[in-house]
């Protein structure tokens, strides 16, 4: 199974990229995590709807057909670490690949968000996009560690 994090925005601070790289390399060979950065639509003179539509096209182009799509959404389901571990196990049992999608500054296009197989949220707080990438990959690693009985997570 492959986990893809599809994130709108190509530039992140060095610390965020270093943190992503650190967590991504910890995953076992049977559960690879990859980051697919999607270009943010230039804002000049465009409506939010036009921006989101353009970013949606890029996001969809980055996700292979048949992939289980999970949209990160502030209105999505809140998960505990244990619940995320259960979701990860369920995704692995389904046998297909999973894409977790992080929207850009204006979020995700409403139709895309609705069409996603699942919608989850990481926090009730508003977080910078670079932080979301790091938080997501850390929580995915933590979920894997719970399922693998690895000592990283402690209750």
C-alpha positions, 0 to 999 in steps of 0.5 A: 500500500502506498500513502500519498499526501497531495498538498497544494503549495510547493514552497515550505520552510526548510524545517518543514521539509526536514521534518517531513523527510525524517518521518517519511523515511521511518515507514516500513517498505510495505507502507511507503509515504510520498508527498505530491506537491501541487502548484498553487493557482496564482491569485491575481484577478481571479475569483476564489471559485476559479482558483479552487477549480484550477487547483482541483484539476491539479489535485485530480491529476496527481491522484491515480484512478482507483485511489481512496481519497481522504480530504483534510477538511476543517469540517471533517471527522475528528479522529483520535490517534487510536481511531486514525490507527484503525482507519490506517488498518482498514485502508491497508485491508482494502489493499489499494492506495490512499491519497490524503489531500491538503488544500491550498490557502482557500481550502479544497473545491467544494465538489472535490471535498464532497466527492472524497471517500472520507473527510477528516480534520487534524485539529480545531485550530487553524494551522499553517500548511507546512505544519499540516504536512508535518503533523499529518506525516507524524500522525500517520507514522504514529498510527502505523506504530500503534498497529505494529506494536512499535514503542513510538506511541505510548498510551 
